[in-house]
């Protein structure tokens, strides 16, 4: 499906499909409430009707989820599906991953990681760079055309920053062998900023991501306003800013950036400013586990998360989970970030809203897909238990429907209907 497809049009790959889903508990994360013994009718990929007694559909298959909680799909608002750094061979140093893994192999990793995310109930992923030479665009287009199953992807293309991006390259790396590239686009002047935004849009970006305060040349407020102006001109795209310092966050807030990525540099004063201006906090709150973080870092992160919630900052569930943990899928690694949100004592109802409604909104797609709503694509999951009362119920996703097609049923992935021998949803190269 294309991002501009009308809510009244069928989803081509789902034409001819019809389902009646019997939900034991239908959860509305926006209101934090549930209705019981509801039915959802789905036809040609879209929700038709919701209620206790929906009209029958011709040749509809009934899916009995009467023992489960049914809800809209989850969102990870910051991931890197085409990046998987590992303990072996690179000792979890992702700079080496860029060197040793080609764009082609990383694109295949992205397909696999996307399938793993979908299996865990994530029907939308905001994929923010570090994806080699536009492997993220390739993944999004492949999913939209119907080649492979996966979440809806809101991707950034190559991250834009001052020379060197997030790296500290030697002259030989940067100028002779280009080892730092294609992970970052250099943009140090107004003309380069405009060119970089336009290049990413040309090659399929749906959001623009910048390095706000790369060393040694952070962007000024005027630089960021130019990014915002150019992204807005390109169909209203939003600008996400990777932030490392308090001054960088302050400048980004003043410029009116859409979202601040990562939480390490944000304090109470900045949270108040973000709340006043409606700027999204995409904090990537890494939990303390046997494979990541430390207790000290975790405690500080939990404190900042509590402060953001107390200040009414708009927040999205986000992970930056771009590494391999033996025994865990990418989706399971992402769900472990619930540990941080629980430690911050944020109510389960609020966490669920943040993982769904807020995710659709920060992805700027809320009026197109996400909620279980008549006319919208049928992105629906089911879990054991009640996530309004225990958010860890999301760890046991037993059913996933994406675009009105069943991807997972009874806890078993059944993706056959998502694979096609051609672009069934139309040819779209961007």
Buried (B, 14 or more C-beta within 10 A) or exposed (E): BEBEBEBEEBBBBBEEBBBBBBBBBBBBBBEBEBBEEBBBBBBBBBBBBBEEEBEEBEEBEEBEBBEBBBBBBBBBBBBBBBBBBBEEEBEBEBBBBBEEBEBEBBBBBBBBBBBBBBBBBBBBBBBBBBBBBBBBBBBBBBBBBBBBBBBBBBBBBBBBBBBBBBBEBEEEBBEEEEBBBBBBBBBBEEEBBBBBBBBBBEBBBBBBBBBBBBEEBBBEBEBBBBBBBBBEEBEEBBBBBBBBBBEBBBBBBBBBBBBBBBBBBBEEEBBBBBBEEEBBBBBBBBBBBEBBBEEEEBEEBBEBBBBBBEBEBBBBBBBBBBBBBEEBBBBBBBBBBBBBBBBBEBBBBBBBBBBBBBBBBBBBBBEBBBBBBEEBBBBBBBBBBBBBEEBBBBBBBBBBBBBBBBBBBEEEBEBEBBEBEEBBBEEBEE
